[in-house]
Amino acid sequence: MEQRTPWEFSDDRGRLVVAGQRPARLVTYIQAGATLWDHGIRPVGLFGSQHDGAVPDPAKGGELPLAEIPYLGAGAALHPDALLEAEPDLVVAVTYDGEQLYGLEPKTALELEAHVPVATVAVGPGRSLAEVRERFAALAGSLGRGEPLGLARELDAAEDALRQAAGGPARPRVLALSPAGPERVHLARPSSWPDLRALAEHGVNLVEPPAGAGINWSTVGWAEAAGLAPDIILIDARSNAARPETLRADAHWRALEAHVRLLPWNPEAPCSRLAHSRFFSRLARALGG
């Protein structure tokens, strides 16, 4: 029988999160839950963000069996009682600014922390993709779980394939974006997203949107997006982004769709070796093709 000993984890708000014993019942933000699932940890409940609705976003769910794990709500509609009714002994959230729990209203977060330990992992622009991955691995390790060792070799191979494909003579232009509708589109600023910065570090020719307001995104019309002449578009696959079929009223989108290669992109993908290997491999094939 496993000996019960105090558990602790230094989270990314600079707080020491403690529990009387190693937590076993985790309620998590859906991205964190998908990441921990890849480490062999099954959450007992999930919650979404203010961008999510009454059902979980499958794009954020990774390999999670979403039909089997209770979804407790999202954003302002999420009440702390719904989280506490799942009887968690740990809540895992993500933070973009090192302070706020993403997906939880400040009042909800305060009430929650009065009853249950809460650990956060920073996923914002101040951290590299590898660092985010390592922090989730550290949390999983503290909970007694980890990724299969073979995934380290798979990730190395995927990164090598990406570097080779990105270093070819063609150097396709890659633009990451999130459609807002037929009139507007949010163009991702590569420096603000750990996964996009990782692509650039491996030699991918990422298109930089126009300077202006917006730290993470540059919001423009489709004419401006088309003027950047991308060869490959990483298109936001989350449920809150407009679907390609709803954009065809715009001639500039129709021209883009006819001439570029579209690849799904999840800005809130699981931060695991498995997910990153798949992402790098998919883009390497597109660059090579």
C-alpha positions as CSV (number, residue, x, y, z in Angstrom):
1,M,0.0,0.0,0.0
2,E,1.3,3.5,-0.9
3,Q,2.4,5.5,2.1
4,R,0.4,8.7,2.6
5,T,2.8,11.6,2.7
6,P,2.3,15.3,2.2
7,W,2.3,16.5,-1.4
8,E,3.5,19.8,-2.7
9,F,4.1,21.6,-6.1
10,S,5.5,25.0,-6.8
11,D,3.2,26.4,-9.4
12,D,3.7,29.2,-12.0
13,R,2.2,31.9,-9.8
14,G,5.1,31.4,-7.5
15,R,2.9,29.6,-4.9
16,L,3.6,26.4,-3.1
17,V,0.5,24.2,-3.5
18,V,0.2,21.7,-0.7
19,A,-2.1,18.8,0.1
20,G,-2.1,16.2,2.9
21,Q,-1.4,13.4,0.4
22,R,-0.8,13.0,-3.3
23,P,-3.9,14.3,-5.2
24,A,-5.9,11.7,-7.1
25,R,-9.1,13.5,-8.1
26,L,-8.3,16.4,-10.4
27,V,-10.6,18.9,-11.9
28,T,-8.8,20.7,-14.7
29,Y,-9.1,23.3,-17.4
30,I,-9.7,21.3,-20.5
31,Q,-6.3,22.0,-22.1
32,A,-4.6,21.0,-18.9
33,G,-6.7,17.9,-18.6
34,A,-5.8,16.9,-22.2
35,T,-2.2,17.4,-21.4
36,L,-2.3,15.3,-18.2
37,W,-4.3,12.6,-20.0
38,D,-1.2,12.2,-22.2
39,H,0.8,11.6,-19.1
40,G,-1.6,8.9,-17.9
41,I,-3.8,11.0,-15.6
42,R,-7.6,10.9,-15.9
43,P,-9.4,14.1,-14.6
44,V,-12.7,13.7,-12.8
45,G,-14.0,16.9,-14.2
46,L,-13.3,19.6,-16.9
47,F,-14.1,23.2,-17.3
48,G,-13.8,25.6,-20.2
49,S,-13.0,29.3,-20.7
50,Q,-15.2,32.4,-21.5
51,H,-14.8,31.4,-25.2
52,D,-16.4,28.0,-24.7
53,G,-20.0,27.0,-24.4
54,A,-22.2,24.5,-22.6
55,V,-20.3,21.5,-24.1
56,P,-16.6,20.8,-24.3
57,D,-14.6,22.0,-27.3
58,P,-13.3,18.8,-29.0
59,A,-10.4,20.8,-30.5
60,K,-9.1,21.5,-27.0
61,G,-9.8,18.0,-25.7
62,G,-6.9,16.2,-27.4
63,E,-7.2,12.4,-26.6
64,L,-9.6,12.9,-23.7
65,P,-12.7,10.7,-23.7
66,L,-15.0,13.7,-23.5
67,A,-18.2,11.6,-23.4
68,E,-16.9,9.9,-20.2
69,I,-15.6,12.9,-18.2
70,P,-18.1,15.4,-16.7
71,Y,-17.9,18.9,-18.2
72,L,-18.7,21.3,-15.4
73,G,-19.2,24.6,-17.4
74,A,-17.3,27.5,-18.8
75,G,-16.5,31.1,-18.1
76,A,-19.0,33.3,-16.3
77,A,-21.6,30.5,-16.3
78,L,-19.2,28.3,-14.2
79,H,-20.1,28.3,-10.5
80,P,-17.6,27.1,-7.9
81,D,-20.2,24.7,-6.5
82,A,-20.2,22.8,-9.8
83,L,-16.4,22.3,-9.4
84,L,-16.6,21.4,-5.7
85,E,-19.4,18.9,-6.3
86,A,-16.9,16.8,-8.3
87,E,-15.0,16.4,-5.0
88,P,-11.5,17.3,-6.3
89,D,-8.5,17.2,-4.2
90,L,-6.6,19.4,-6.8
91,V,-7.7,21.9,-9.4
92,V,-5.3,22.4,-12.3
93,A,-5.6,25.6,-14.4
94,V,-3.4,27.5,-16.8
95,T,-2.3,31.1,-16.7
96,Y,-1.2,33.5,-19.4
97,D,0.0,36.4,-17.1
98,G,1.4,34.4,-14.2
99,E,-1.5,35.6,-11.9
100,Q,-5.0,35.0,-13.2
101,L,-6.5,31.5,-13.6
102,Y,-7.6,31.4,-17.2
103,G,-11.2,30.2,-17.6
104,L,-12.2,31.1,-14.1
105,E,-13.8,34.4,-12.9
106,P,-11.6,36.0,-10.2
107,K,-14.4,35.6,-7.6
108,T,-14.9,31.9,-8.6
109,A,-11.1,31.3,-8.3
110,L,-11.0,32.9,-4.8
111,E,-13.9,30.8,-3.5
112,L,-12.5,27.7,-5.1
113,E,-9.0,28.2,-3.5
114,A,-10.7,28.5,-0.1
115,H,-11.8,24.9,-0.3
116,V,-9.3,23.0,-2.5
117,P,-5.6,23.4,-3.6
118,V,-5.2,25.0,-7.1
119,A,-2.1,24.6,-9.2
120,T,-1.4,26.6,-12.4
121,V,0.9,26.1,-15.3
122,A,2.0,29.2,-17.4
123,V,1.3,28.8,-21.1
124,G,1.8,32.5,-22.2
125,P,4.3,34.3,-24.3
126,G,6.9,34.5,-21.6
127,R,7.7,30.7,-21.9
128,S,9.0,28.5,-24.6
129,L,7.0,25.5,-25.9
130,A,9.6,23.1,-24.4
131,E,9.3,24.9,-21.0
132,V,5.5,24.6,-21.0
133,R,5.9,20.9,-21.8
134,E,8.4,20.4,-19.0
135,R,6.3,22.2,-16.5
136,F,3.3,19.9,-17.2
137,A,5.7,17.0,-17.0
138,A,6.9,18.1,-13.6
139,L,3.3,18.4,-12.4
140,A,2.5,14.9,-13.7
141,G,5.6,13.6,-12.2
142,S,4.7,15.0,-8.8
143,L,1.4,13.1,-9.2
144,G,3.2,9.8,-9.9
145,R,2.7,9.7,-13.7
146,G,4.7,10.4,-16.8
147,E,4.8,10.0,-20.6
148,P,6.0,6.8,-22.2
149,L,9.8,7.0,-22.8
150,G,9.4,6.3,-26.5
151,L,7.7,9.6,-27.1
152,A,10.9,11.5,-26.5
153,R,12.4,9.7,-29.5
154,E,9.3,10.5,-31.5
155,L,9.5,14.1,-30.7
156,D,13.2,14.3,-31.6
157,A,12.4,12.7,-35.0
158,A,9.4,15.1,-35.6
159,E,11.6,18.1,-34.8
160,D,14.3,16.8,-37.2
161,A,11.8,16.2,-39.9
162,L,10.4,19.7,-39.4
163,R,13.9,21.3,-39.6
164,Q,14.7,19.4,-42.8
165,A,11.4,20.4,-44.4
166,A,11.7,24.0,-43.4
167,G,15.2,24.3,-44.6
168,G,14.4,23.3,-48.2
169,P,14.8,25.7,-51.2
170,A,11.1,26.5,-51.4
171,R,10.6,28.1,-48.0
172,P,6.8,28.2,-48.0
173,R,5.2,31.2,-46.2
174,V,3.2,30.0,-43.2
175,L,0.5,32.3,-41.7
176,A,-1.4,31.4,-38.5
177,L,-4.8,32.9,-38.1
178,S,-8.2,32.7,-36.4
179,P,-11.2,33.6,-38.6
180,A,-13.7,36.0,-36.9
181,G,-16.1,35.9,-39.9
182,P,-16.4,36.9,-43.6
183,E,-15.2,40.4,-42.8
184,R,-12.5,40.1,-40.2
185,V,-9.7,37.8,-39.3
186,H,-7.3,37.6,-36.4
187,L,-3.7,37.1,-37.5
188,A,-1.4,35.5,-34.9
189,R,1.7,37.3,-33.9
190,P,4.3,34.5,-33.9
191,S,6.3,35.9,-31.0
192,S,3.2,35.7,-28.7
193,W,2.6,32.0,-29.1
194,P,5.0,29.4,-27.7
195,D,4.1,26.8,-30.4
196,L,4.6,29.4,-33.2
197,R,7.9,30.5,-31.7
198,A,9.0,26.9,-31.7
199,L,8.2,26.6,-35.4
200,A,10.3,29.7,-36.1
201,E,13.2,28.2,-34.1
202,H,13.0,25.1,-36.3
203,G,13.3,27.3,-39.4
204,V,9.7,27.6,-40.5
205,N,9.1,30.8,-42.5
206,L,6.3,32.4,-40.5
207,V,4.5,35.4,-41.8
208,E,4.5,38.4,-39.4
209,P,1.2,40.4,-39.5
210,P,1.1,44.2,-39.7
211,A,2.2,46.2,-36.7
212,G,-0.5,47.7,-34.6
213,A,-2.8,47.2,-31.6
214,G,-3.1,43.7,-30.2
215,I,-0.4,41.7,-28.4
216,N,-1.4,38.3,-29.6
217,W,-3.4,39.1,-32.7
218,S,-3.6,41.7,-35.5
219,T,-7.2,42.0,-36.5
220,V,-7.6,42.9,-40.2
221,G,-9.8,42.3,-43.2
222,W,-9.4,39.3,-45.5
223,A,-7.9,41.6,-48.2
224,E,-5.0,42.3,-45.9
225,A,-4.6,38.7,-45.0
226,A,-4.6,37.7,-48.7
227,G,-2.0,40.4,-49.4
228,L,0.5,38.6,-47.1
229,A,0.6,35.9,-49.8
230,P,0.8,32.8,-47.6
231,D,1.4,29.3,-49.0
232,I,0.2,27.5,-45.9
233,I,-2.4,28.7,-43.4
234,L,-2.6,27.4,-39.9
235,I,-6.3,27.9,-39.2
236,D,-7.7,28.0,-35.7
237,A,-9.6,24.7,-35.2
238,R,-11.3,25.8,-31.9
239,S,-15.1,26.0,-31.8
240,N,-15.1,29.7,-31.2
241,A,-13.4,30.4,-34.5
242,A,-15.5,30.8,-37.7
243,R,-15.5,27.7,-39.9
244,P,-14.1,28.0,-43.5
245,E,-17.4,27.2,-45.1
246,T,-18.9,30.4,-43.4
247,L,-16.2,32.6,-45.0
248,R,-16.9,32.1,-48.6
249,A,-19.0,35.2,-49.0
250,D,-15.6,37.0,-49.1
251,A,-13.8,36.9,-52.4
252,H,-10.4,37.2,-50.8
253,W,-11.0,34.2,-48.6
254,R,-12.2,32.2,-51.7
255,A,-9.0,33.1,-53.4
256,L,-6.9,32.0,-50.4
257,E,-8.8,28.8,-50.0
258,A,-8.2,27.9,-53.7
259,H,-4.5,28.4,-53.6
260,V,-3.2,27.7,-50.1
261,R,-2.9,24.6,-48.0
262,L,-5.1,24.7,-44.9
263,L,-3.9,22.9,-41.7
264,P,-5.8,22.9,-38.5
265,W,-4.1,24.8,-35.7
266,N,-5.1,24.7,-32.0
267,P,-3.6,27.6,-30.0
268,E,-4.7,25.7,-26.9
269,A,-3.4,22.2,-27.9
270,P,-2.2,19.7,-25.2
271,C,1.3,20.5,-24.1
272,S,2.7,17.0,-24.3
273,R,5.3,15.2,-26.4
274,L,2.6,13.3,-28.2
275,A,0.7,16.4,-29.2
276,H,3.8,18.3,-30.2
277,S,5.2,15.4,-32.2
278,R,1.9,15.2,-34.2
279,F,1.9,19.0,-34.8
280,F,5.5,19.1,-36.0
281,S,5.0,16.1,-38.2
282,R,1.9,17.4,-39.8
283,L,3.5,20.7,-40.7
284,A,6.7,19.0,-41.9
285,R,4.6,16.9,-44.4
286,A,2.9,20.1,-45.6
287,L,6.2,21.9,-46.1
288,G,7.6,18.9,-47.9
289,G,4.6,18.6,-50.1
